[in-house]
């Protein structure tokens, strides 16, 4: 993950460094994902998330589309 000040900055950097674009996500959305994704495995009720639960979690913070599709 790289942080940039704007989408245009990302696009200029990608062109200048001959890189393709993946997903451009606002920092607030990345933070929302981190808060939802990382839970405390020391909790008694913790269990690994299923693929479908993980996919639903991504969608719940607005990360949808082909880039965010988890493998089946």
N, C-alpha and C positions, 0 to 999 in steps of 0.2 A: 504494500500500500504506500502510495506517495501522496503528499498533501500539496495542494496548489491554491493560489488565491482566487482563481476563477476558472470557468470552463475554457475560456479562450487561452488562458495560460497553459492549461493541460494540452490543448490542441497544438499550440506553438511548440511546446516541449516535445510532444510526440513526433511532430514533423521534423524538428531539429535533430532528434536522436533516432530517427528511423524506427519508431516504435508504433505498434498498433494500439488502438484504444480498446480497453476492456469496458468497464462500467465507470461512469462518473457519478459519484454519490456525494451529496452534501454531508459535511461532518456531523451535523445533528442526526442524520439518519444512521450513520455509522455508530454513533454513540447509542442511539436507541437499540440497534442490533446488539451491540456489546452488552448492554444492560440486560437484555432479554436472553441472550445466548449463554452467557457465562453465569452459571448457578453454582452453588456451593456443594461439591460432592461429599462433604462431610455430614450433610443433613441426613437424618434417618430415612426420609422418604425419597432421597435422590435415586434416580435410575437413569441409564443412558437414554437419550432421546431417540425415537425411531426416525427413519428417513421421512416419513409423512409428517411427523411432528416438526421436524427441522424445516421442511418445506413450508409448512403452515406458519412457522415462526418468521421465516424470511418474508412471506407475504404480509404478515401482520405489521411489519415495519415498512411496507411499500416496496420491497425488493422482489419484483416480478419480471417475467419475460424469460427468454431463452438463456440469457447469461446466468440467471439465478436458478436455473433448473438443476436440481441435484440428480446424480445418476441413479438409475433404478437398479 
